Amino acid sequence: MTFQINAWLDHPEPKLTISDKASGMTLLEWQGAQLNRLLDKGGLVAADFHHGSDSEQQALARELFLLCCQD
């Protein structure tokens, strides 16, 4: 399964989603207070979401799934 990360962290209402690239189905979503808490704690850093290689993005998606399990 290949993941697609969509991060809108600099918008007035930030949002982060991970979806299955083939189907487009959303698998994980953070927004509002939950996302702000993760940003404030340092669990998410905006610089991590700048365009990287596909393998870097897949590794980041795996880390985000693990982060979701800790929350």
N, C-alpha and C positions, 0 to 999 in steps of 0.2 A: 504494500500500500504506500502510495506517495502522498505526502501532505502538502497543503498550501497554507501559508501563514498570511493573514491579512491584519495589519496593525495600523490603527488610526490613533496614535498616541498623542499627537499634537493638536487634535481637534478639541472643541469645547466639551464634547461628551466622548471621551476616549473609549475605544473598543478594540478588542483583540479576538480574532477567531482563528481556529485551525479547522480546515476542511479536507475531505478526501479529494485529491486533485482529479481523479477520474469521474466521480459522481457529483462532486460539488456539495455533498452532504456535510453540514457543519457537525464537527465532532466535539469541539470544545469552544467555549465562549466566555470571555471576561468583559465586564463593563461596569461603569458606575463606581460605587464605593469599593467593591471587591477588587477591581483593577487598580484603583488609586491606592489601596492598601498594599498591594503587591509592588507597585512602583515605589511607594514610600519606604517599604521594608528593604528594597534593593533586590528583591527576587526577580524583577524585570527591569532591564535597562534599555532605554530607547535605542542606544547605539547598536545593540545586538540585532536589531531588525533592519539595518541598512542592507542593501542588496549584497548578498554573498553568493557563493557557489551553491548549486543545488544540494550537494552533500552537506554543506554547512547549514542550510535551511532545514534539512531533514534531521540533523543532529539537534538543532534548536527546537524543533517540534517535539522530539523525544524528551528533551529537558523540560519543556512546558507541560507535557503529560505527567511527568514525575512531580513537577511543582504543584500540579492540580491535586495530586494524591496527598501532598503535605498540608494543603489548605483545609 
